[in-house]
Amino acid sequence: MKTSTCKCGGSIKLDRCLTEGFLVECMKCDKCGDTLFTPEQAKQIIKLREANKEIEGKRKIIKVGSSIAALLPKKVELYGVKEGVVDSIKVLSSNSLEVKFDKDIV
């Protein structure tokens, strides 16, 4: 992006935004709140859409010893997901969890 000034006169800065249900980097005006995407950021959204189409769906939770585990489709291996790569798990709402991996998967 060549300019760092919005048409409203505000400054456009790197930020994170929720778009199409994906948390991604974006460029946001600090005055009017307009959200813009660089070509690289737009490509990332497209990659996330494609990955989500591959793995989206209901999954089973099973008991493993005294713990539980979520069964993920084998296709997630295409994105680098494998045993032992979960960095953290956080409760986001009453019906959702966030699972973070120790490296980018898309």
BELCOR-V143891 format. One record per residue. N is the residue number from 1. RES is the residue in three letters. PHI is phi in whole degrees, -180 to 180 (none if undefined). OMEGA is omega in whole degrees, 0 to 359 (NA if undefined). NEAR is the number of other ideal C-beta (glycine too) atoms within 12 Angstrom. Layout:
BEGIN
n=N res=RES phi=PHI omega=OMEGA near=NEAR
n=N res=RES phi=PHI omega=OMEGA near=NEAR
END
This chain:
BEGIN
n=1 res=MET phi=none omega=185 near=19
n=2 res=LYS phi=-78 omega=183 near=8
n=3 res=THR phi=-106 omega=175 near=14
n=4 res=SER phi=-115 omega=178 near=17
n=5 res=THR phi=-119 omega=179 near=19
n=6 res=CYS phi=-79 omega=178 near=21
n=7 res=LYS phi=-61 omega=179 near=12
n=8 res=CYS phi=-83 omega=182 near=13
n=9 res=GLY phi=101 omega=179 near=14
n=10 res=GLY phi=-77 omega=179 near=19
n=11 res=SER phi=-92 omega=178 near=18
n=12 res=ILE phi=-97 omega=184 near=27
n=13 res=LYS phi=-132 omega=176 near=22
n=14 res=LEU phi=-65 omega=182 near=21
n=15 res=ASP phi=-149 omega=172 near=22
n=16 res=ARG phi=-120 omega=180 near=16
n=17 res=CYS phi=-141 omega=178 near=23
n=18 res=LEU phi=-99 omega=178 near=16
n=19 res=THR phi=-135 omega=182 near=23
n=20 res=GLU phi=55 omega=181 near=17
n=21 res=GLY phi=83 omega=180 near=13
n=22 res=PHE phi=-108 omega=175 near=23
n=23 res=LEU phi=-91 omega=187 near=18
n=24 res=VAL phi=-135 omega=172 near=28
n=25 res=GLU phi=-73 omega=179 near=24
n=26 res=CYS phi=-149 omega=174 near=28
n=27 res=MET phi=-111 omega=185 near=31
n=28 res=LYS phi=-130 omega=177 near=28
n=29 res=CYS phi=-78 omega=181 near=25
n=30 res=ASP phi=-78 omega=181 near=19
n=31 res=LYS phi=-103 omega=184 near=15
n=32 res=CYS phi=-98 omega=178 near=16
n=33 res=GLY phi=84 omega=177 near=17
n=34 res=ASP phi=-56 omega=179 near=22
n=35 res=THR phi=-112 omega=178 near=26
n=36 res=LEU phi=-127 omega=178 near=28
n=37 res=PHE phi=-128 omega=172 near=25
n=38 res=THR phi=-75 omega=177 near=21
n=39 res=PRO phi=-57 omega=179 near=12
n=40 res=GLU phi=-66 omega=179 near=16
n=41 res=GLN phi=-66 omega=177 near=25
n=42 res=ALA phi=-65 omega=177 near=22
n=43 res=LYS phi=-62 omega=179 near=16
n=44 res=GLN phi=-64 omega=178 near=24
n=45 res=ILE phi=-63 omega=178 near=27
n=46 res=ILE phi=-63 omega=177 near=20
n=47 res=LYS phi=-61 omega=179 near=21
n=48 res=LEU phi=-64 omega=176 near=27
n=49 res=ARG phi=-58 omega=182 near=20
n=50 res=GLU phi=-64 omega=179 near=18
n=51 res=ALA phi=-63 omega=181 near=23
n=52 res=ASN phi=-65 omega=177 near=20
n=53 res=LYS phi=-61 omega=182 near=14
n=54 res=GLU phi=-70 omega=191 near=21
n=55 res=ILE phi=-118 omega=183 near=24
n=56 res=GLU phi=-66 omega=176 near=16
n=57 res=GLY phi=149 omega=179 near=13
n=58 res=LYS phi=-74 omega=180 near=10
n=59 res=ARG phi=-132 omega=178 near=16
n=60 res=LYS phi=-93 omega=170 near=13
n=61 res=ILE phi=-108 omega=181 near=13
n=62 res=ILE phi=-120 omega=177 near=12
n=63 res=LYS phi=-92 omega=178 near=11
n=64 res=VAL phi=-130 omega=185 near=11
n=65 res=GLY phi=64 omega=178 near=7
n=66 res=SER phi=-98 omega=180 near=6
n=67 res=SER phi=-117 omega=172 near=9
n=68 res=ILE phi=-123 omega=181 near=14
n=69 res=ALA phi=-142 omega=175 near=17
n=70 res=ALA phi=-95 omega=177 near=20
n=71 res=LEU phi=-86 omega=179 near=16
n=72 res=LEU phi=-110 omega=180 near=27
n=73 res=PRO phi=-68 omega=181 near=19
n=74 res=LYS phi=-57 omega=181 near=12
n=75 res=LYS phi=-60 omega=180 near=18
n=76 res=VAL phi=-65 omega=177 near=26
n=77 res=GLU phi=-63 omega=177 near=15
n=78 res=LEU phi=-62 omega=181 near=17
n=79 res=TYR phi=-102 omega=176 near=23
n=80 res=GLY phi=89 omega=179 near=17
n=81 res=VAL phi=-80 omega=177 near=27
n=82 res=LYS phi=-152 omega=180 near=16
n=83 res=GLU phi=-56 omega=172 near=11
n=84 res=GLY phi=81 omega=183 near=10
n=85 res=VAL phi=-103 omega=178 near=19
n=86 res=VAL phi=-77 omega=180 near=21
n=87 res=ASP phi=-90 omega=180 near=15
n=88 res=SER phi=-158 omega=176 near=12
n=89 res=ILE phi=-129 omega=184 near=15
n=90 res=LYS phi=-139 omega=175 near=12
n=91 res=VAL phi=-79 omega=179 near=11
n=92 res=LEU phi=-97 omega=180 near=13
n=93 res=SER phi=-157 omega=182 near=8
n=94 res=SER phi=-67 omega=180 near=6
n=95 res=ASN phi=-135 omega=177 near=6
n=96 res=SER phi=-149 omega=177 near=11
n=97 res=LEU phi=-120 omega=172 near=17
n=98 res=GLU phi=-110 omega=176 near=14
n=99 res=VAL phi=-113 omega=179 near=21
n=100 res=LYS phi=-107 omega=178 near=17
n=101 res=PHE phi=-101 omega=183 near=21
n=102 res=ASP phi=-80 omega=175 near=14
n=103 res=LYS phi=-152 omega=178 near=14
n=104 res=ASP phi=-64 omega=179 near=15
n=105 res=ILE phi=-110 omega=177 near=25
n=106 res=VAL phi=-134 omega=NA near=25
END
